[in-house]
Amino acid sequence: MKEKQFIQKGARKVRLDEYLEDELEGAGYSHCDIVRTPTSTKLVVYAQRPGLVIGRGGSRIKELTSDLEEDFDLENPQVEVNEIEDGDANAEVVAKSIADWLEKGGHAKRVGYTYLRRMKEAGVIGAELEITGKLSGNRGRTEKFSYGYVKRCGNTSEQNVSSAYELARTKPGAIGVKVRIMKSLPEFQHRKVDVEEEIFHQTVGGEEAEEKSSRIEELIQEADNMTSSELERAMEDASELETSDIEKSEIRDAFESMDEEDPEDDLEETEEKVEEIEDEVEDEEVKEELEEVEEEIKDAEAEPETSDYEEIVSGTISDAKEKIESLDDPDYGAILQAEQADKNRTTFIDWLESRVE
């Protein structure tokens, strides 16, 4: 039953458009919108010449109102007329104008290029024209004209692109005219940002940040690994903790930062220990210990490349491959060990093993 009512309303809308198009032919009628209210039915008519729709003293619009109420069974119709400021940017107006010109004997290419230029001057982002039929001779063909950018699918196409179809009845046969116009780009494609007013990043400081960091550490200890399912389980089991302001990415970042070690900090700590030992004792046993510590320092200084490899494998696979290929003589074996000790990604390990061989 609902489907039948839906179809009936759609059919009545089509008949209403056809009726208004015939009645308002000289007024440059484009389309109409129907707005239903509890007390009346409001029809918003869009036309290039609203004066011809209204008529002298409102006589024409009164006649339309009475005809709409009788012929289309509209309850208390109220007709409102809106003027189309630029007809060359309106798909319905352009399609009807092209069809009229073709019916008067206009050449398809001349008509297409003329209206394409006029739409371009109207400031639209893009436009497409298709004229199909017996344009010359007995065989039908299609002439296509396009300019600028016109989205053909998706939500942007539905909201920012207007389309229209009109039929030109000529002596050789019917000619179809299709028009698609994109008046403006969607908001996300030309968004202007004032960096002084809009904040892209905010850092939480003080006691709040420390308290949140401690909760994240407890979740890391609770979770067996950093998979999504395991993190969800840990957040659910930690009933005593507040987890509404914690995201999985924050837990993973904290986990990775715990594994990262700065070799420079380690060197500084070791050098401080050496100085303390030298000041306190000078016997042979301590000197041997000092020598071992110095060797550790030398080894740490001689292995910056290993830490570099650990940093390389900490990023994405594509970034890691780019950094490795930029090295003069990369040690694929060391990189493979660093990857196995860190993220252990199967595809990346296979790629590294192929290079080692």
Secondary structure, DSSP 8 states (H G I E B T S, - for coil): -HHHHHHHHHHHHHHHHHHHHHHTGGGTEEEEEEEE-SS-EEEEEEES-HHHHH-GGGHHHHHHHHHHHHHS--SSEEEEEEE-S-GGG-HHHHHHHHHHHHHTT--HHHHHHHHHHHHHHTT-SEEEEEEEE-SSSSS-EEEEEEEE----SHHHHHHHEEEEEEEEE-SS-EEEEEEEEE-S--GGGS----TTT--S-----THHHHHHHHHHHHHHHH-SSS-HHHHHHHHHH-TTS--TT--HHHHHHHHHHHH---HHHHHHHHHHHHHHHHHH--SHHHHHHHHHHHHHHHHHHH-HHHHHHHHHHTS-HHHHHHHHHHSSS--HHHHHHHHHHTT--HHHHHHHHHHH-
